Amino acid sequence: MEFKGMGLGFFLFFLCFLCGSCFSSIRGNIDLTREENGSLNFLVVGDWGRKGEYNQSEMAYQMGRIGEELQVEFIVSTGDNFYEDGLTGVADKSFRESFSDIYTAKSLQKPWYAVLGNHDYRGDVLAQLSPILRGLDHRWNCRRSFTLKRSFAAGSVDLFFVDTTPFVSKYWKHPNKDTYDWRGVAPREAYISRQLKELAEGLKASTATWKIVIGHHTIRSVGHHGDTEELLQQLLPILETYNVDLYINGHDHCLEHIKSVTSDLQFLTSGAGSKSWRGIDKNANMKGLEMYYDGQGFMSLQITSTNIQAAFYDIEGTVIHQVDLYKSLLQKY
């Protein structure tokens, strides 16, 4: 990792240290309560940061158009925000070239809530978490793990963001062809244990109508990366125990909908923000597959007290698949 100008680099590092949030793995809460609205609308995109290439700019245009139609409140990024190796620091021009200069539509000038992907961990993680970036672009909100709470007329939704990269054991192997920035994470076992404990506690305490968990890595997928075994073993049981409605992820560069065969949980992949076309894994577990699209795209979610409508859009902004979940006062149909 290279820093040009040690004086500036030391100052920015010291400022991040004072802010504390760069190093904390404690799950924070963001309350977006707005009782006057009866719904929550937002977009989901992942695996996007390529300076406009691989149709990222075209995707941004369609996101802006759909965002305006739906009057979205915010955008969720499922990680791998900057390719190939994250950011080199808070002064890295890739932040502007892949984010600020790309998502310019008026409807996208809303908060962006982002998790970290494995490619982000290959750069300066503390840079992406730094409040300095928020000073450069007010939309940017990237944390390791946090909870977003939103109440509306007769209902509510809790969104639990999870830092999934540390779960994957192959990233920790030595020697490794890639270098990962584990500051604030190591030792791995303690960090994972703490994340799972805090997530379980949050889900157990949640009284929200809808519970949604968001991470970078797949739990279930038929795409190039396939299922993530570590998450199947450690994260999935918690989601099923506490009746989570949706798990939303990126990592595989596709759009995808899989129904759990053991619970009501639905797996939605939105990792097609730029480079795609990697195909279905030849050894994929096809159980529960409802839709797989091997091309660029993104998602929208419209949530009310009784319904979640998740729509998948292709590069032309056309809806190619839709998921509808319903709940009465007592149950989901």
C-alpha positions as CSV (number, residue, x, y, z in Angstrom):
1,M,0.0,0.0,0.0
2,E,1.6,3.3,-1.1
3,F,1.0,6.7,0.5
4,K,2.3,9.7,-1.3
5,G,3.4,12.4,1.1
6,M,3.8,10.9,4.6
7,G,2.7,14.2,6.3
8,L,-0.8,14.1,4.7
9,G,-1.1,10.4,5.2
10,F,-0.2,10.6,8.9
11,F,-2.7,13.4,9.4
12,L,-5.5,11.6,7.7
13,F,-4.8,8.4,9.6
14,F,-4.7,10.3,12.9
15,L,-8.0,12.0,12.1
16,C,-9.6,8.6,11.4
17,F,-8.2,7.3,14.7
18,L,-9.8,10.2,16.6
19,C,-13.2,9.5,14.9
20,G,-13.1,5.9,16.2
21,S,-15.8,4.7,13.8
22,C,-13.1,3.6,11.4
23,F,-11.9,0.9,13.9
24,S,-15.1,0.0,15.6
25,S,-16.9,-3.3,14.8
26,I,-19.8,-2.4,17.2
27,R,-23.1,-2.5,15.4
28,G,-24.5,1.0,15.2
29,N,-28.1,2.0,14.6
30,I,-29.5,4.6,12.1
31,D,-33.1,5.5,12.6
32,L,-35.0,6.8,9.6
33,T,-38.5,7.0,11.1
34,R,-40.9,8.9,9.0
35,E,-44.4,8.1,10.1
36,E,-46.0,10.3,7.4
37,N,-45.0,7.9,4.7
38,G,-46.7,4.5,4.2
39,S,-43.9,2.9,2.3
40,L,-40.1,2.7,1.9
41,N,-38.6,2.6,-1.6
42,F,-34.9,2.1,-2.3
43,L,-32.4,0.7,-4.9
44,V,-29.8,-2.0,-4.5
45,V,-26.7,-2.3,-6.6
46,G,-23.4,-4.2,-6.1
47,D,-20.0,-4.8,-7.6
48,W,-19.9,-1.6,-9.5
49,G,-16.8,0.6,-9.1
50,R,-15.1,0.5,-12.5
51,K,-14.8,4.2,-13.5
52,G,-17.8,3.9,-15.8
53,E,-16.5,0.9,-17.7
54,Y,-18.3,-2.4,-18.3
55,N,-21.6,-0.5,-18.7
56,Q,-21.4,1.0,-15.2
57,S,-22.4,4.5,-16.7
58,E,-25.3,3.0,-18.5
59,M,-26.4,1.3,-15.3
60,A,-26.2,4.5,-13.4
61,Y,-28.5,6.2,-16.0
62,Q,-31.2,3.6,-15.6
63,M,-30.8,3.7,-11.8
64,G,-31.4,7.4,-11.9
65,R,-34.5,7.0,-14.1
66,I,-36.0,4.3,-11.9
67,G,-35.0,6.1,-8.7
68,E,-37.0,9.1,-9.9
69,E,-40.0,7.1,-10.8
70,L,-40.1,5.4,-7.3
71,Q,-38.9,8.5,-5.4
72,V,-36.3,6.4,-3.6
73,E,-35.1,7.4,-0.1
74,F,-31.6,5.8,-0.4
75,I,-29.4,3.4,-2.3
76,V,-27.9,0.2,-0.8
77,S,-24.5,-1.0,-2.1
78,T,-23.8,-4.7,-1.6
79,G,-20.0,-4.2,-1.7
80,D,-17.0,-4.4,-4.1
81,N,-17.4,-0.7,-4.4
82,F,-14.0,0.0,-6.0
83,Y,-12.1,-2.4,-8.3
84,E,-9.8,-4.1,-8.5
85,D,-8.2,-3.4,-5.1
86,G,-10.3,-1.0,-3.2
87,L,-9.0,2.5,-2.5
88,T,-5.3,3.4,-1.9
89,G,-6.4,6.1,0.6
90,V,-8.9,8.9,1.1
91,A,-7.2,10.9,-1.6
92,D,-7.6,8.1,-4.2
93,K,-9.3,9.7,-7.3
94,S,-11.1,6.4,-7.9
95,F,-13.7,7.6,-5.3
96,R,-14.6,10.4,-7.6
97,E,-14.2,8.6,-10.9
98,S,-16.2,5.5,-9.9
99,F,-18.8,7.1,-7.6
100,S,-19.3,10.8,-7.5
101,D,-18.8,11.4,-11.3
102,I,-20.9,8.3,-12.3
103,Y,-24.1,8.4,-10.1
104,T,-25.0,12.0,-11.0
105,A,-28.8,11.7,-11.4
106,K,-30.9,13.9,-9.1
107,S,-32.7,10.9,-7.7
108,L,-29.4,9.3,-6.7
109,Q,-28.3,12.3,-4.6
110,K,-29.5,10.4,-1.6
111,P,-27.7,8.5,1.1
112,W,-25.7,5.5,-0.1
113,Y,-25.4,2.8,2.6
114,A,-22.5,0.5,1.7
115,V,-20.9,-2.7,3.0
116,L,-17.4,-3.8,2.2
117,G,-16.7,-6.5,-0.4
118,N,-13.6,-8.7,-0.7
119,H,-12.1,-6.4,-3.4
120,D,-12.5,-3.4,-1.0
121,Y,-10.5,-5.3,1.7
122,R,-7.7,-5.6,-0.8
123,G,-7.2,-1.8,-0.5
124,D,-7.2,0.7,2.4
125,V,-10.3,-0.3,4.3
126,L,-10.0,2.5,6.7
127,A,-10.3,5.0,3.8
128,Q,-13.7,3.7,2.8
129,L,-14.9,3.9,6.4
130,S,-13.5,7.3,6.9
131,P,-15.7,10.4,7.5
132,I,-13.3,12.2,5.2
133,L,-15.0,10.6,2.2
134,R,-18.4,11.8,3.5
135,G,-16.9,15.3,3.4
136,L,-16.0,14.8,-0.2
137,D,-19.4,13.4,-1.1
138,H,-22.2,13.7,1.5
139,R,-24.0,10.6,0.2
140,W,-21.3,8.1,1.2
141,N,-22.1,6.0,4.3
142,C,-19.8,2.9,4.5
143,R,-19.5,0.9,7.7
144,R,-18.5,-2.6,8.6
145,S,-21.8,-3.6,10.2
146,F,-24.9,-1.6,11.2
147,T,-28.7,-1.5,11.4
148,L,-31.0,0.8,9.5
149,K,-34.4,1.2,11.1
150,R,-37.4,2.6,9.2
151,S,-41.0,2.9,10.5
152,F,-44.0,3.9,8.5
153,A,-47.8,3.8,8.8
154,A,-48.7,0.5,10.6
155,G,-45.4,-1.1,10.0
156,S,-41.6,-1.0,10.0
157,V,-38.5,-2.6,8.5
158,D,-35.1,-3.3,10.0
159,L,-32.1,-3.7,7.7
160,F,-29.1,-5.5,9.2
161,F,-25.8,-4.9,7.3
162,V,-23.2,-7.6,7.9
163,D,-19.5,-7.6,7.2
164,T,-19.1,-11.0,5.4
165,T,-15.5,-10.9,4.0
166,P,-13.8,-11.9,7.3
167,F,-15.9,-15.1,7.4
168,V,-14.3,-16.5,4.2
169,S,-11.3,-18.6,5.2
170,K,-9.4,-18.5,1.9
171,Y,-8.8,-14.8,2.2
172,W,-6.7,-15.5,5.4
173,K,-4.4,-18.1,3.9
174,H,-0.7,-17.5,3.7
175,P,0.8,-17.1,1.2
176,N,-2.0,-15.4,-0.7
177,K,-1.8,-13.9,-4.1
178,D,-3.8,-10.9,-2.8
179,T,-3.2,-8.8,0.3
180,Y,-6.1,-8.0,2.6
181,D,-6.3,-5.1,5.1
182,W,-7.4,-6.8,8.3
183,R,-6.9,-3.7,10.6
184,G,-9.8,-3.6,13.0
185,V,-10.8,-7.2,12.2
186,A,-8.0,-9.5,13.4
187,P,-8.1,-11.8,15.3
188,R,-10.6,-13.3,13.0
189,E,-12.4,-15.7,15.3
190,A,-13.2,-13.1,17.9
191,Y,-14.4,-10.6,15.3
192,I,-16.8,-13.2,13.6
193,S,-18.1,-14.3,17.0
194,R,-18.8,-10.7,18.0
195,Q,-20.6,-10.0,14.7
196,L,-22.8,-13.1,15.0
197,K,-23.6,-12.4,18.7
198,E,-24.6,-8.8,17.9
199,L,-26.6,-9.8,14.9
200,A,-28.5,-12.4,16.8
201,E,-29.2,-10.0,19.6
202,G,-30.5,-7.4,17.2
203,L,-32.7,-9.8,15.3
204,K,-34.1,-11.2,18.5
205,A,-34.9,-7.7,19.9
206,S,-36.4,-6.5,16.6
207,T,-40.2,-6.0,16.5
208,A,-40.1,-4.8,12.9
209,T,-42.7,-6.1,10.4
210,W,-39.9,-7.0,8.0
211,K,-36.3,-8.1,8.8
212,I,-33.8,-7.9,6.0
213,V,-30.1,-8.8,6.2
214,I,-27.6,-7.4,3.7
215,G,-24.0,-8.6,3.1
216,H,-21.6,-8.8,0.2
217,H,-21.1,-12.6,-0.1
218,T,-23.7,-15.1,-1.2
219,I,-25.3,-17.6,1.1
220,R,-27.0,-19.3,-1.8
221,S,-26.1,-18.8,-5.4
222,V,-25.8,-20.8,-8.7
223,G,-23.4,-18.2,-10.1
224,H,-19.6,-18.2,-10.6
225,H,-18.8,-18.0,-6.9
226,G,-21.7,-20.3,-5.8
227,D,-22.7,-20.9,-2.2
228,T,-20.5,-19.5,0.6
229,E,-19.9,-22.5,2.9
230,E,-18.8,-20.4,5.9
231,L,-22.1,-18.4,5.7
232,L,-24.2,-21.5,5.2
233,Q,-22.7,-22.9,8.4
234,Q,-22.5,-19.8,10.6
235,L,-24.9,-17.1,9.4
236,L,-27.8,-18.9,7.8
237,P,-28.9,-20.7,11.1
238,I,-29.3,-17.3,12.8
239,L,-31.3,-15.8,9.9
240,E,-33.7,-18.8,10.0
241,T,-34.0,-18.8,13.8
242,Y,-35.2,-15.2,13.8
243,N,-37.4,-15.4,10.8
244,V,-35.5,-13.1,8.5
245,D,-37.5,-12.3,5.3
246,L,-34.7,-11.5,2.8
247,Y,-31.0,-12.0,2.6
248,I,-29.6,-9.5,-0.1
249,N,-26.0,-9.8,-1.4
250,G,-23.6,-9.1,-4.2
251,H,-20.4,-10.9,-5.0
252,D,-21.7,-13.0,-7.9
253,H,-22.0,-10.6,-10.9
254,C,-25.6,-11.4,-11.7
255,L,-29.2,-10.9,-10.7
256,E,-30.7,-13.9,-8.9
257,H,-33.6,-15.1,-6.8
258,I,-33.5,-18.3,-4.8
259,K,-36.1,-19.6,-2.3
260,S,-34.9,-21.4,0.8
261,V,-36.0,-25.0,0.9
262,T,-35.9,-25.1,4.7
263,S,-37.6,-21.8,5.7
264,D,-39.5,-18.7,4.3
265,L,-36.2,-16.9,3.7
266,Q,-35.6,-15.6,0.2
267,F,-32.0,-15.0,-1.3
268,L,-31.7,-12.0,-3.6
269,T,-28.4,-11.3,-5.5
270,S,-27.7,-7.8,-6.9
271,G,-24.1,-7.9,-7.9
272,A,-24.4,-6.8,-11.5
273,G,-23.5,-3.1,-11.3
274,S,-20.8,-3.3,-14.0
275,K,-18.8,-6.4,-15.2
276,S,-21.0,-9.5,-15.6
277,W,-21.4,-12.5,-17.9
278,R,-19.7,-15.1,-15.8
279,G,-22.2,-17.9,-16.1
280,I,-23.7,-20.6,-13.9
281,D,-21.3,-22.7,-11.9
282,K,-21.2,-26.2,-13.4
283,N,-21.5,-27.7,-9.9
284,A,-24.2,-25.3,-8.7
285,N,-27.0,-26.4,-6.3
286,M,-30.1,-25.5,-8.3
287,K,-32.6,-26.2,-5.5
288,G,-35.0,-23.3,-5.0
289,L,-33.8,-21.3,-8.0
290,E,-36.5,-18.9,-9.2
291,M,-34.5,-16.6,-11.5
292,Y,-30.9,-16.2,-12.7
293,Y,-29.9,-13.4,-15.1
294,D,-26.3,-13.3,-16.3
295,G,-26.0,-9.6,-17.2
296,Q,-25.8,-6.1,-15.8
297,G,-28.7,-4.9,-13.6
298,F,-29.9,-3.7,-10.3
299,M,-32.9,-4.0,-7.9
300,S,-35.6,-1.9,-6.3
301,L,-37.5,-2.6,-3.2
302,Q,-40.9,-1.1,-2.3
303,I,-41.9,-2.0,1.3
304,T,-45.2,-1.4,3.1
305,S,-46.6,-2.8,6.3
306,T,-48.2,-5.7,4.3
307,N,-46.0,-6.2,1.2
308,I,-42.5,-6.3,-0.1
309,Q,-42.1,-5.9,-3.9
310,A,-38.6,-6.5,-5.1
311,A,-38.0,-5.8,-8.8
312,F,-34.9,-6.8,-10.9
313,Y,-34.0,-4.5,-13.8
314,D,-31.7,-5.2,-16.8
315,I,-29.4,-2.7,-18.4
316,E,-32.3,-1.1,-20.3
317,G,-34.2,-0.5,-17.1
318,T,-36.7,-3.2,-17.9
319,V,-38.2,-5.4,-15.1
320,I,-37.1,-9.0,-15.8
321,H,-38.3,-10.5,-12.5
322,Q,-40.4,-9.6,-9.5
323,V,-40.7,-11.0,-6.0
324,D,-43.8,-10.3,-3.9
325,L,-44.0,-11.1,-0.2
326,Y,-47.2,-10.5,1.8
327,K,-48.0,-10.3,5.5
328,S,-51.2,-9.9,7.4
329,L,-51.1,-8.7,11.0
330,L,-50.2,-12.3,12.0
331,Q,-48.3,-14.0,9.3
332,K,-46.8,-14.0,5.8
333,Y,-48.9,-15.7,3.2
